Amino acid sequence: MIEGWWPTHSLSLASCLGALGFPIRTDVVLDERSGDEVTTFYVGLQSLWNSMNTDVLNNDWHSGKLEQADPLHPFLCGLRACHNANMITSSLRNEDRIRLTVVGDDHAAIYTEGDELPSLREADELIETTDAGLVAALGVIGIPMIEHENGLFRLPRFGHSVKAQSGESMRHDAQVLIQRLRENHLEQDEPQHPLISAYNARCVHDQILRHLHATGRRVLLRKPRSLRSAFVSEQATDDMLDRVQRHFRIA
């Protein structure tokens, strides 16, 4: 039973928490006077899958305790995937150059500005995908986007060397991982694999966006020269608008 909600305006945070089993509610408000639209995500305080708590997780993340204790924590992998997705989108829109930079005590990677290593840019063996969320997730484990053309992403089969949970350095095989992911073998065999955590966060991100697009907004109506206001559905009936007028005492 959900006893409270933690509000945030960050879609990335909501996506990462949703991927960990925290229930998510959305609220979109359009200010009729200013035209501003504000989206708020309400996250349940407790995961429905385990004992994770929103406040504890958020505090440990901000303090750095989470990364120190577990640099491949699913929450961190999700945040990196969301960061990578934003960087990829910006790069494609503005034609900025980006490269992967190893972070988290060399356990993961995120996109930063700059040129990718020539050895990766000129790799002989490339893989292709149209799944932008998968590209962002593969970046977390060191496999960069090399080319993009008409919605098709190309990546080297092997990317940067990163550390596994055991501390052993390795170069992930993108081709093998993608096949195992599509056949559901990766999640069955290694449910805590960083690619699973990163990709799940991006999938939840897309699910929330689809929900937002399908859900009507609330409109904030304000009485002129007054503090009195009212929230109504964007598809409010004439009867509801009449009630608002009576509320404003202008009928």
Long-range contacts (C-beta under 8 A, 24 or more apart in sequence): 2-44, 2-45, 2-46, 3-45, 4-44, 4-45, 5-42, 5-43, 5-44, 5-45, 6-42, 6-43, 6-44, 6-45, 6-54, 6-55, 6-58, 7-40, 7-41, 7-42, 7-43, 8-40, 8-41, 8-43, 9-38, 9-39, 9-40, 9-41, 10-41, 11-39, 11-41, 11-82, 11-205, 11-208, 11-209, 12-79, 12-82, 12-83, 12-86, 12-205, 13-41, 13-43, 13-79, 14-41, 14-43, 14-208, 15-78, 15-82, 15-201, 15-202, 15-204, 15-205, 15-208, 16-75, 16-78, 16-79, 16-82, 16-201, 16-204, 17-43, 17-54, 17-57, 17-75, 18-43, 18-204, 18-207, 18-208, 19-74, 19-78, 19-197, 19-200, 19-201, 19-203, 19-204, 20-47, 20-49, 20-50, 20-52, 20-57, 20-74, 20-75, 20-78, 21-47, 21-48, 21-49, 21-50, 21-52, 22-46, 22-47, 22-48, 22-52, 22-54, 23-48, 24-208, 26-208, 26-211, 26-212, 26-215, 27-218, 28-212, 28-215, 28-217, 28-218, 29-217, 29-218, 29-219, 29-220, 29-231, 30-217, 30-218, 30-219, 30-220, 30-234, 31-220, 31-222, 32-219, 32-220, 32-221, 32-222, 33-220, 33-222, 37-217, 39-212, 41-208, 67-104, 67-105, 71-104, 71-105, 71-107, 71-108, 72-104, 72-107, 72-108, 72-165, 72-192, 72-194, 72-197, 73-197, 74-192, 74-197, 74-200, 74-201, 75-197, 76-104, 76-108, 77-108, 77-140, 77-194, 77-197, 77-198, 77-201, 78-197, 78-198, 78-200, 78-201, 78-202, 79-201, 80-104, 80-108, 80-109, 80-110, 80-139, 80-140, 80-198, 81-133, 81-136, 81-137, 81-139, 81-140, 81-197, 81-198, 81-199, 81-201, 81-202, 82-136, 82-201, 82-202, 82-205, 83-110, 83-111, 84-110, 84-111, 84-135, 84-136, 84-137, 84-139, 84-140, 85-132, 85-133, 85-136, 85-202, 85-205, 87-111, 87-112, 88-132, 88-135, 88-136, 88-139, 88-145, 92-148, 98-145, 99-144, 100-139, 100-142, 100-143, 100-144, 100-159, 100-160, 102-142, 102-160, 102-161, 102-162, 105-163, 106-162, 106-163, 106-169, 107-162, 107-163, 107-164, 107-165, 107-194, 108-140, 108-141, 108-142, 108-162, 108-194, 109-139, 109-140, 109-141, 109-142, 109-144, 109-159, 109-160, 109-162, 110-139, 110-140, 111-139, 111-144, 116-144, 116-146, 117-160, 120-144, 120-146, 120-156, 120-159, 120-160, 121-146, 123-156, 123-157, 123-158, 125-156, 125-157, 125-158, 126-154, 126-155, 126-156, 126-157, 127-154, 127-155, 127-156, 127-157, 127-174, 127-175, 127-178, 128-152, 128-153, 128-154, 128-155, 129-153, 129-155, 129-178, 133-199, 133-202, 133-203, 133-205, 133-206, 134-178, 134-181, 134-199, 134-202, 136-198, 136-202, 137-195, 137-198, 137-199, 137-201, 137-202, 138-172, 138-174, 138-177, 138-178, 138-195, 140-194, 140-195, 140-198, 141-172, 141-177, 141-194, 141-195, 141-198, 142-171, 142-172, 143-172, 143-174, 165-192, 221-248, 223-248, 223-250
